[in-house]
Amino acid sequence: MGAVTALLYLHGLASSPKGRKRAMLEKRFEADGWKVVAPDLNVPSFLELSFAEMCAEAFVTFAEAKPRVVVGSSLGALVALALADMLRSASPPLVLLAPALGFGERWKAKLPEGDAFELFHHGEGRPLPIHRAFFEEMSRVDVDEEPPPVPVSIVMGTRDESVPFEQVAERWARWERSGHLVPGSRFHRVEGGDHGLIESGDEIERAVRERLAR
């Protein structure tokens, strides 16, 4: 099976490449011959997490796997957008799951005092320290200001407890108004869906397959 059969999955903040979404993608696509490739984006470490290094890691994995679609979850969706911005016309289409669009200053709002503090890491199943500098870096990230240069599908739950649905819907509407959203892009509204979207496997599969079909 050639490398062109790969799907690139980019996990979210305080998660890992072995999370439930990757398992769901493998269950639904590996039987069709697709390989799910998922780099560890806790780089250089969770404590010293860097968005720039996350993007570099994603680029290296892209170059090795040559995926047909990039699936980004939450923070991983911003990494996917940054990757598409780097690759431009060479980028595969995107599927963004509960993407952290329009967060800006929210990344450093309500942080505890100090240069480092603990955040529950779902991949490790325990709280781990992370430095404030990461959230300050994220407050300056603007990769979601303009729509990506390739077709994109968003899957977003209306009851997302981490990223407000209205915030993502507004950013999508802004993309539409810009006139730069690639034709065929789609917004999948999942009624009652939460941030994990684990119960929304059918909608995620539809979004991925519509991007594979183009």
KAWOSUL-V310531 format. One record per pair of residues at least 12 apart in sequence whose C-alpha atoms are under 10 Angstrom apart, sorted by sequence separation. I is the first residue (numbers start at 0). J is the second residue. D is the distance in whole Angstrom. If there is no record, write none. Layout:
i:I j:J d:D
i:I j:J d:D
//
This chain:
i:8 j:20 d:9
i:9 j:21 d:9
i:40 j:52 d:8
i:41 j:53 d:7
i:42 j:54 d:10
i:57 j:69 d:10
i:79 j:91 d:10
i:115 j:127 d:10
i:116 j:128 d:5
i:117 j:129 d:6
i:118 j:130 d:10
i:155 j:167 d:8
i:8 j:21 d:7
i:22 j:35 d:9
i:40 j:53 d:5
i:42 j:55 d:10
i:43 j:56 d:10
i:69 j:82 d:9
i:79 j:92 d:10
i:80 j:93 d:8
i:115 j:128 d:6
i:116 j:129 d:6
i:117 j:130 d:9
i:155 j:168 d:8
i:189 j:202 d:8
i:7 j:21 d:10
i:21 j:35 d:7
i:39 j:53 d:9
i:40 j:54 d:8
i:42 j:56 d:8
i:69 j:83 d:9
i:79 j:93 d:7
i:80 j:94 d:10
i:114 j:128 d:10
i:115 j:129 d:5
i:116 j:130 d:7
i:153 j:167 d:9
i:171 j:185 d:9
i:172 j:186 d:10
i:188 j:202 d:9
i:189 j:203 d:10
i:21 j:36 d:9
i:38 j:53 d:9
i:40 j:55 d:10
i:41 j:56 d:10
i:79 j:94 d:9
i:80 j:95 d:9
i:114 j:129 d:9
i:115 j:130 d:4
i:116 j:131 d:8
i:153 j:168 d:10
i:171 j:186 d:8
i:187 j:202 d:7
i:8 j:24 d:9
i:21 j:37 d:8
i:40 j:56 d:7
i:79 j:95 d:8
i:114 j:130 d:6
i:115 j:131 d:6
i:187 j:203 d:9
i:39 j:56 d:8
i:40 j:57 d:8
i:76 j:93 d:9
i:113 j:130 d:9
i:114 j:131 d:5
i:115 j:132 d:8
i:6 j:24 d:9
i:38 j:56 d:7
i:39 j:57 d:9
i:57 j:75 d:10
i:76 j:94 d:8
i:77 j:95 d:9
i:113 j:131 d:8
i:114 j:132 d:7
i:115 j:133 d:10
i:153 j:171 d:9
i:168 j:186 d:8
i:187 j:205 d:9
i:6 j:25 d:9
i:18 j:37 d:10
i:38 j:57 d:7
i:76 j:95 d:5
i:79 j:98 d:10
i:112 j:131 d:9
i:167 j:186 d:10
i:187 j:206 d:8
i:16 j:36 d:9
i:17 j:37 d:8
i:37 j:57 d:9
i:38 j:58 d:10
i:58 j:78 d:10
i:75 j:95 d:8
i:76 j:96 d:7
i:111 j:131 d:9
i:168 j:188 d:9
i:186 j:206 d:9
i:16 j:37 d:5
i:17 j:38 d:9
i:38 j:59 d:9
i:39 j:60 d:10
i:54 j:75 d:9
i:57 j:78 d:7
i:58 j:79 d:9
i:61 j:82 d:9
i:69 j:90 d:9
i:74 j:95 d:10
i:75 j:96 d:9
i:76 j:97 d:8
i:77 j:98 d:7
i:110 j:131 d:8
i:185 j:206 d:8
i:6 j:28 d:9
i:15 j:37 d:9
i:16 j:38 d:6
i:17 j:39 d:9
i:38 j:60 d:7
i:53 j:75 d:9
i:56 j:78 d:10
i:57 j:79 d:8
i:68 j:90 d:9
i:69 j:91 d:7
i:70 j:92 d:9
i:71 j:93 d:8
i:72 j:94 d:9
i:73 j:95 d:8
i:74 j:96 d:9
i:75 j:97 d:10
i:76 j:98 d:5
i:77 j:99 d:7
i:184 j:206 d:10
i:5 j:28 d:10
i:6 j:29 d:10
i:15 j:38 d:8
i:16 j:39 d:5
i:37 j:60 d:8
i:38 j:61 d:10
i:54 j:77 d:9
i:55 j:78 d:9
i:58 j:81 d:10
i:67 j:90 d:9
i:68 j:91 d:5
i:69 j:92 d:6
i:70 j:93 d:6
i:71 j:94 d:6
i:72 j:95 d:6
i:73 j:96 d:6
i:74 j:97 d:9
i:75 j:98 d:8
i:76 j:99 d:7
i:77 j:100 d:7
i:5 j:29 d:10
i:15 j:39 d:6
i:16 j:40 d:8
i:36 j:60 d:8
i:37 j:61 d:10
i:50 j:74 d:9
i:54 j:78 d:6
i:57 j:81 d:9
i:58 j:82 d:7
i:66 j:90 d:9
i:67 j:91 d:6
i:68 j:92 d:5
i:69 j:93 d:5
i:70 j:94 d:5
i:71 j:95 d:5
i:72 j:96 d:5
i:73 j:97 d:5
i:74 j:98 d:7
i:75 j:99 d:8
i:76 j:100 d:8
i:107 j:131 d:8
i:110 j:134 d:9
i:146 j:170 d:9
i:164 j:188 d:9
i:185 j:209 d:9
i:4 j:29 d:10
i:14 j:39 d:9
i:15 j:40 d:7
i:16 j:41 d:9
i:36 j:61 d:9
i:50 j:75 d:10
i:53 j:78 d:7
i:54 j:79 d:8
i:57 j:82 d:7
i:58 j:83 d:10
i:65 j:90 d:10
i:66 j:91 d:7
i:67 j:92 d:7
i:68 j:93 d:6
i:69 j:94 d:6
i:70 j:95 d:6
i:71 j:96 d:6
i:72 j:97 d:6
i:73 j:98 d:4
i:74 j:99 d:6
i:106 j:131 d:10
i:107 j:132 d:9
i:145 j:170 d:9
i:146 j:171 d:8
i:164 j:189 d:10
i:184 j:209 d:9
i:185 j:210 d:10
i:14 j:40 d:9
i:15 j:41 d:8
i:52 j:78 d:10
i:54 j:80 d:9
i:55 j:81 d:10
i:65 j:91 d:9
i:66 j:92 d:10
i:67 j:93 d:9
i:68 j:94 d:7
i:69 j:95 d:8
i:70 j:96 d:7
i:71 j:97 d:9
i:72 j:98 d:6
i:73 j:99 d:5
i:74 j:100 d:9
i:107 j:133 d:9
i:108 j:134 d:9
i:144 j:170 d:8
i:145 j:171 d:10
i:183 j:209 d:9
i:184 j:210 d:9
i:4 j:31 d:9
i:5 j:32 d:9
i:6 j:33 d:7
i:7 j:34 d:9
i:8 j:35 d:7
i:9 j:36 d:9
i:10 j:37 d:8
i:13 j:40 d:9
i:14 j:41 d:8
i:36 j:63 d:10
i:37 j:64 d:10
i:50 j:77 d:9
i:51 j:78 d:9
i:54 j:81 d:7
i:55 j:82 d:9
i:58 j:85 d:9
i:71 j:98 d:8
i:72 j:99 d:8
i:73 j:100 d:8
i:106 j:133 d:9
i:107 j:134 d:5
i:108 j:135 d:10
i:143 j:170 d:8
i:146 j:173 d:9
i:147 j:174 d:9
i:183 j:210 d:9
i:4 j:32 d:7
i:5 j:33 d:6
i:6 j:34 d:6
i:7 j:35 d:6
i:8 j:36 d:6
i:9 j:37 d:6
i:10 j:38 d:8
i:12 j:40 d:8
i:13 j:41 d:8
i:36 j:64 d:7
i:50 j:78 d:8
i:53 j:81 d:10
i:54 j:82 d:7
i:58 j:86 d:9
i:106 j:134 d:5
i:107 j:135 d:6
i:143 j:171 d:10
i:145 j:173 d:8
i:146 j:174 d:5
i:164 j:192 d:10
i:4 j:33 d:5
i:5 j:34 d:5
i:6 j:35 d:5
i:7 j:36 d:5
i:8 j:37 d:5
i:9 j:38 d:7
i:10 j:39 d:8
i:11 j:40 d:8
i:12 j:41 d:8
i:35 j:64 d:10
i:36 j:65 d:10
i:53 j:82 d:10
i:61 j:90 d:9
i:105 j:134 d:9
i:106 j:135 d:7
i:107 j:136 d:9
i:144 j:173 d:9
i:145 j:174 d:6
i:146 j:175 d:8
i:151 j:180 d:8
i:164 j:193 d:10
i:3 j:33 d:9
i:4 j:34 d:6
i:5 j:35 d:6
i:6 j:36 d:6
i:7 j:37 d:6
i:8 j:38 d:8
i:9 j:39 d:8
i:10 j:40 d:7
i:11 j:41 d:9
i:34 j:64 d:9
i:36 j:66 d:8
i:51 j:81 d:9
i:61 j:91 d:10
i:104 j:134 d:9
i:105 j:135 d:10
i:106 j:136 d:9
i:107 j:137 d:8
i:108 j:138 d:9
i:144 j:174 d:8
i:145 j:175 d:10
i:149 j:179 d:10
i:150 j:180 d:8
i:151 j:181 d:8
i:159 j:189 d:10
i:164 j:194 d:10
i:183 j:213 d:9
i:1 j:32 d:10
i:2 j:33 d:9
i:3 j:34 d:9
i:4 j:35 d:9
i:5 j:36 d:7
i:6 j:37 d:8
i:7 j:38 d:8
i:8 j:39 d:10
i:9 j:40 d:7
i:10 j:41 d:9
i:14 j:45 d:10
i:35 j:66 d:9
i:50 j:81 d:10
i:54 j:85 d:9
i:103 j:134 d:10
i:104 j:135 d:8
i:106 j:137 d:6
i:107 j:138 d:7
i:143 j:174 d:9
i:146 j:177 d:8
i:148 j:179 d:8
i:149 j:180 d:8
i:150 j:181 d:5
i:151 j:182 d:9
i:152 j:183 d:9
i:153 j:184 d:8
i:154 j:185 d:9
i:155 j:186 d:8
i:156 j:187 d:8
i:157 j:188 d:7
i:158 j:189 d:9
i:159 j:190 d:10
i:162 j:193 d:9
i:163 j:194 d:9
i:0 j:32 d:7
i:1 j:33 d:10
i:2 j:34 d:8
i:13 j:45 d:8
i:34 j:66 d:9
i:37 j:69 d:10
i:103 j:135 d:9
i:104 j:136 d:10
i:105 j:137 d:9
i:106 j:138 d:6
i:145 j:177 d:8
i:146 j:178 d:9
i:147 j:179 d:8
i:148 j:180 d:8
i:149 j:181 d:6
i:150 j:182 d:7
i:151 j:183 d:8
i:152 j:184 d:6
i:153 j:185 d:6
i:154 j:186 d:6
i:155 j:187 d:6
i:156 j:188 d:6
i:157 j:189 d:6
i:158 j:190 d:7
i:159 j:191 d:8
i:160 j:192 d:9
i:161 j:193 d:8
i:162 j:194 d:7
i:0 j:33 d:9
i:1 j:34 d:10
i:12 j:45 d:9
i:33 j:66 d:10
i:36 j:69 d:10
i:37 j:70 d:10
i:103 j:136 d:10
i:104 j:137 d:8
i:105 j:138 d:7
i:106 j:139 d:9
i:146 j:179 d:6
i:147 j:180 d:7
i:148 j:181 d:7
i:149 j:182 d:9
i:150 j:183 d:6
i:151 j:184 d:5
i:152 j:185 d:5
i:153 j:186 d:5
i:154 j:187 d:5
i:155 j:188 d:5
i:156 j:189 d:4
i:157 j:190 d:5
i:158 j:191 d:5
i:159 j:192 d:6
i:160 j:193 d:6
i:161 j:194 d:6
i:0 j:34 d:9
i:33 j:67 d:9
i:35 j:69 d:10
i:103 j:137 d:7
i:104 j:138 d:5
i:106 j:140 d:10
i:145 j:179 d:8
i:146 j:180 d:6
i:147 j:181 d:8
i:149 j:183 d:10
i:150 j:184 d:5
i:151 j:185 d:7
i:152 j:186 d:6
i:153 j:187 d:6
i:154 j:188 d:6
i:155 j:189 d:6
i:156 j:190 d:6
i:157 j:191 d:5
i:158 j:192 d:5
i:159 j:193 d:4
i:160 j:194 d:6
i:161 j:195 d:9
i:13 j:48 d:10
i:35 j:70 d:10
i:40 j:75 d:8
i:102 j:137 d:9
i:103 j:138 d:4
i:104 j:139 d:8
i:145 j:180 d:8
i:146 j:181 d:8
i:149 j:184 d:9
i:150 j:185 d:8
i:151 j:186 d:8
i:152 j:187 d:7
i:153 j:188 d:8
i:154 j:189 d:7
i:155 j:190 d:9
i:156 j:191 d:6
i:157 j:192 d:6
i:158 j:193 d:5
i:159 j:194 d:4
i:160 j:195 d:9
i:12 j:48 d:10
i:102 j:138 d:7
i:103 j:139 d:7
i:104 j:140 d:10
i:155 j:191 d:10
i:156 j:192 d:4
i:157 j:193 d:7
i:158 j:194 d:8
i:159 j:195 d:8
i:101 j:138 d:10
i:102 j:139 d:10
i:103 j:140 d:7
i:155 j:192 d:7
i:156 j:193 d:5
i:157 j:194 d:9
i:159 j:196 d:9
i:40 j:78 d:9
i:102 j:140 d:9
i:103 j:141 d:7
i:154 j:192 d:9
i:155 j:193 d:8
i:156 j:194 d:7
i:101 j:140 d:10
i:102 j:141 d:9
i:155 j:194 d:8
i:156 j:195 d:9
i:101 j:141 d:8
i:103 j:143 d:10
i:155 j:195 d:10
i:156 j:196 d:7
i:100 j:141 d:9
i:101 j:142 d:10
i:102 j:143 d:9
i:155 j:196 d:8
i:100 j:142 d:9
i:101 j:143 d:7
i:154 j:196 d:9
i:100 j:143 d:6
i:101 j:144 d:8
i:156 j:199 d:9
i:9 j:53 d:9
i:99 j:143 d:9
i:100 j:144 d:9
i:155 j:199 d:10
i:9 j:54 d:10
i:98 j:143 d:10
i:154 j:199 d:9
i:24 j:70 d:10
i:155 j:202 d:10
i:9 j:57 d:8
i:154 j:202 d:7
i:155 j:203 d:10
i:8 j:57 d:9
i:21 j:70 d:10
i:154 j:203 d:7
i:7 j:57 d:9
i:20 j:70 d:10
i:153 j:203 d:9
i:152 j:203 d:9
i:154 j:205 d:10
i:20 j:72 d:9
i:154 j:206 d:7
i:7 j:60 d:8
i:152 j:205 d:10
i:153 j:206 d:8
i:154 j:207 d:10
i:7 j:61 d:7
i:93 j:147 d:8
i:152 j:206 d:6
i:153 j:207 d:10
i:6 j:61 d:10
i:92 j:147 d:9
i:93 j:148 d:10
i:98 j:153 d:8
i:151 j:206 d:9
i:152 j:207 d:8
i:5 j:61 d:9
i:92 j:148 d:9
i:93 j:149 d:7
i:94 j:150 d:9
i:95 j:151 d:7
i:96 j:152 d:9
i:97 j:153 d:7
i:98 j:154 d:8
i:151 j:207 d:10
i:7 j:64 d:8
i:90 j:147 d:9
i:91 j:148 d:10
i:92 j:149 d:5
i:93 j:150 d:6
i:94 j:151 d:6
i:95 j:152 d:6
i:96 j:153 d:6
i:97 j:154 d:6
i:98 j:155 d:8
i:152 j:209 d:8
i:6 j:64 d:8
i:7 j:65 d:8
i:8 j:66 d:10
i:14 j:72 d:10
i:84 j:142 d:8
i:90 j:148 d:8
i:91 j:149 d:7
i:92 j:150 d:5
i:93 j:151 d:5
i:94 j:152 d:5
i:95 j:153 d:5
i:96 j:154 d:5
i:97 j:155 d:5
i:151 j:209 d:10
i:152 j:210 d:7
i:5 j:64 d:6
i:6 j:65 d:9
i:7 j:66 d:6
i:81 j:140 d:9
i:83 j:142 d:9
i:84 j:143 d:10
i:88 j:147 d:10
i:89 j:148 d:10
i:90 j:149 d:7
i:91 j:150 d:8
i:92 j:151 d:6
i:93 j:152 d:6
i:94 j:153 d:6
i:95 j:154 d:6
i:96 j:155 d:6
i:97 j:156 d:7
i:150 j:209 d:10
i:151 j:210 d:7
i:4 j:64 d:9
i:5 j:65 d:7
i:6 j:66 d:5
i:7 j:67 d:8
i:8 j:68 d:9
i:9 j:69 d:8
i:10 j:70 d:9
i:11 j:71 d:8
i:12 j:72 d:9
i:14 j:74 d:10
i:77 j:137 d:10
i:81 j:141 d:9
i:82 j:142 d:9
i:87 j:147 d:8
i:88 j:148 d:7
i:89 j:149 d:9
i:90 j:150 d:10
i:91 j:151 d:9
i:92 j:152 d:8
i:93 j:153 d:8
i:94 j:154 d:8
i:95 j:155 d:8
i:96 j:156 d:9
i:97 j:157 d:10
i:102 j:162 d:8
i:150 j:210 d:7
i:2 j:63 d:8
i:3 j:64 d:7
i:4 j:65 d:8
i:5 j:66 d:4
i:6 j:67 d:6
i:7 j:68 d:6
i:8 j:69 d:6
i:9 j:70 d:6
i:10 j:71 d:6
i:11 j:72 d:5
i:12 j:73 d:7
i:13 j:74 d:9
i:14 j:75 d:10
i:80 j:141 d:10
i:81 j:142 d:6
i:84 j:145 d:10
i:87 j:148 d:6
i:88 j:149 d:7
i:101 j:162 d:9
i:102 j:163 d:10
i:2 j:64 d:6
i:3 j:65 d:6
i:4 j:66 d:7
i:5 j:67 d:6
i:6 j:68 d:5
i:7 j:69 d:5
i:8 j:70 d:5
i:9 j:71 d:5
i:10 j:72 d:5
i:11 j:73 d:5
i:12 j:74 d:6
i:80 j:142 d:6
i:81 j:143 d:8
i:84 j:146 d:10
i:86 j:148 d:9
i:87 j:149 d:8
i:97 j:159 d:8
i:99 j:161 d:9
i:100 j:162 d:8
i:101 j:163 d:10
i:1 j:64 d:9
i:2 j:65 d:6
i:3 j:66 d:6
i:4 j:67 d:7
i:5 j:68 d:8
i:6 j:69 d:6
i:7 j:70 d:6
i:8 j:71 d:6
i:9 j:72 d:6
i:10 j:73 d:7
i:11 j:74 d:5
i:12 j:75 d:7
i:74 j:137 d:10
i:77 j:140 d:9
i:79 j:142 d:9
i:80 j:143 d:7
i:84 j:147 d:7
i:86 j:149 d:10
i:98 j:161 d:10
i:99 j:162 d:6
i:100 j:163 d:9
i:150 j:213 d:9
i:1 j:65 d:10
i:2 j:66 d:7
i:3 j:67 d:6
i:4 j:68 d:9
i:5 j:69 d:9
i:6 j:70 d:7
i:7 j:71 d:8
i:8 j:72 d:8
i:9 j:73 d:9
i:10 j:74 d:7
i:11 j:75 d:5
i:77 j:141 d:9
i:78 j:142 d:8
i:83 j:147 d:6
i:84 j:148 d:7
i:97 j:161 d:9
i:98 j:162 d:8
i:99 j:163 d:9
i:100 j:164 d:10
i:102 j:166 d:8
i:2 j:67 d:9
i:3 j:68 d:10
i:9 j:74 d:8
i:10 j:75 d:5
i:11 j:76 d:8
i:77 j:142 d:7
i:78 j:143 d:10
i:80 j:145 d:10
i:82 j:147 d:10
i:83 j:148 d:7
i:84 j:149 d:9
i:97 j:162 d:7
i:98 j:163 d:10
i:99 j:164 d:10
i:101 j:166 d:7
i:102 j:167 d:9
i:9 j:75 d:5
i:10 j:76 d:8
i:11 j:77 d:9
i:76 j:142 d:10
i:77 j:143 d:7
i:80 j:146 d:8
i:81 j:147 d:9
i:83 j:149 d:7
i:97 j:163 d:9
i:98 j:164 d:10
i:100 j:166 d:7
i:101 j:167 d:7
i:8 j:75 d:8
i:9 j:76 d:7
i:11 j:78 d:9
i:76 j:143 d:9
i:80 j:147 d:6
i:97 j:164 d:8
i:99 j:166 d:9
i:100 j:167 d:6
i:101 j:168 d:10
i:8 j:76 d:10
i:9 j:77 d:9
i:10 j:78 d:9
i:47 j:115 d:9
i:79 j:147 d:9
i:80 j:148 d:9
i:99 j:167 d:7
i:100 j:168 d:9
i:101 j:169 d:9
i:9 j:78 d:7
i:10 j:79 d:10
i:46 j:115 d:8
i:80 j:149 d:10
i:98 j:167 d:7
i:100 j:169 d:9
i:101 j:170 d:7
i:9 j:79 d:7
i:46 j:116 d:9
i:97 j:167 d:8
i:100 j:170 d:7
i:101 j:171 d:10
i:8 j:79 d:9
i:46 j:117 d:9
i:80 j:151 d:10
i:100 j:171 d:9
i:7 j:79 d:9
i:46 j:118 d:10
i:45 j:118 d:10
i:45 j:120 d:9
i:20 j:96 d:10
i:76 j:153 d:9
i:46 j:127 d:7
i:47 j:128 d:9
i:48 j:129 d:7
i:49 j:130 d:10
i:70 j:151 d:10
i:72 j:153 d:10
i:45 j:127 d:8
i:46 j:128 d:5
i:47 j:129 d:6
i:48 j:130 d:7
i:51 j:133 d:10
i:69 j:151 d:10
i:70 j:152 d:9
i:71 j:153 d:10
i:72 j:154 d:10
i:73 j:155 d:10
i:45 j:128 d:7
i:46 j:129 d:4
i:47 j:130 d:6
i:48 j:131 d:9
i:49 j:132 d:8
i:50 j:133 d:7
i:68 j:151 d:10
i:70 j:153 d:10
i:7 j:91 d:10
i:45 j:129 d:6
i:46 j:130 d:6
i:47 j:131 d:9
i:48 j:132 d:8
i:49 j:133 d:6
i:50 j:134 d:9
i:6 j:91 d:10
i:11 j:96 d:10
i:44 j:129 d:9
i:45 j:130 d:8
i:46 j:131 d:9
i:47 j:132 d:8
i:48 j:133 d:6
i:49 j:134 d:9
i:51 j:136 d:9
i:7 j:93 d:10
i:8 j:94 d:9
i:9 j:95 d:10
i:10 j:96 d:10
i:11 j:97 d:10
i:46 j:132 d:10
i:47 j:133 d:7
i:48 j:134 d:9
i:50 j:136 d:7
i:51 j:137 d:10
i:11 j:98 d:9
i:46 j:133 d:9
i:49 j:136 d:8
i:50 j:137 d:7
i:11 j:99 d:9
i:45 j:133 d:10
i:48 j:136 d:10
i:49 j:137 d:9
i:73 j:161 d:9
i:51 j:140 d:10
i:73 j:162 d:8
i:50 j:140 d:9
i:94 j:184 d:10
i:93 j:184 d:9
i:94 j:185 d:9
i:95 j:186 d:10
i:96 j:187 d:10
i:92 j:184 d:9
i:94 j:186 d:10
i:97 j:192 d:9
i:97 j:193 d:8
i:98 j:194 d:9
i:97 j:194 d:6
i:96 j:194 d:8
i:97 j:195 d:8
i:96 j:195 d:9
i:97 j:196 d:8
i:96 j:196 d:8
i:18 j:121 d:8
i:19 j:122 d:10
i:18 j:122 d:7
i:13 j:118 d:8
i:14 j:119 d:9
i:15 j:120 d:9
i:17 j:122 d:7
i:12 j:118 d:10
i:13 j:119 d:7
i:14 j:120 d:6
i:15 j:121 d:8
i:16 j:122 d:8
i:12 j:119 d:10
i:13 j:120 d:4
i:14 j:121 d:5
i:15 j:122 d:5
i:96 j:203 d:8
i:12 j:120 d:8
i:13 j:121 d:6
i:14 j:122 d:5
i:15 j:123 d:8
i:95 j:203 d:9
i:12 j:121 d:9
i:13 j:122 d:7
i:14 j:123 d:8
i:94 j:203 d:8
i:11 j:121 d:10
i:12 j:122 d:10
i:13 j:123 d:8
i:14 j:124 d:9
i:94 j:204 d:10
i:96 j:206 d:10
i:13 j:124 d:10
i:95 j:206 d:9
i:13 j:125 d:10
i:94 j:206 d:7
i:95 j:207 d:10
i:13 j:126 d:9
i:93 j:206 d:9
i:94 j:207 d:6
i:13 j:127 d:9
i:93 j:207 d:8
i:94 j:208 d:10
i:92 j:207 d:9
i:94 j:209 d:10
i:13 j:129 d:10
i:94 j:210 d:8
i:92 j:209 d:10
i:93 j:210 d:7
i:92 j:210 d:6
i:93 j:211 d:10
i:91 j:210 d:9
i:92 j:211 d:8
i:91 j:211 d:9
i:73 j:194 d:8
i:92 j:213 d:9
i:72 j:194 d:9
i:73 j:195 d:9
i:72 j:195 d:9
i:72 j:196 d:10
i:70 j:203 d:10
i:70 j:206 d:10
i:70 j:207 d:8
i:69 j:207 d:9
i:68 j:207 d:7
i:68 j:208 d:9
i:69 j:210 d:9
i:68 j:210 d:7
i:67 j:210 d:9
i:68 j:211 d:7
i:67 j:211 d:7
i:27 j:200 d:9
i:23 j:197 d:8
i:27 j:201 d:9
i:20 j:195 d:8
i:19 j:195 d:9
i:20 j:196 d:8
i:24 j:200 d:8
i:27 j:203 d:10
i:28 j:204 d:8
i:19 j:196 d:10
i:20 j:197 d:7
i:23 j:200 d:7
i:27 j:204 d:7
i:19 j:197 d:7
i:24 j:203 d:9
i:28 j:207 d:10
i:20 j:200 d:9
i:23 j:203 d:9
i:24 j:204 d:8
i:28 j:208 d:9
i:23 j:204 d:9
i:20 j:203 d:10
i:24 j:207 d:9
i:6 j:207 d:9
i:6 j:211 d:10
//
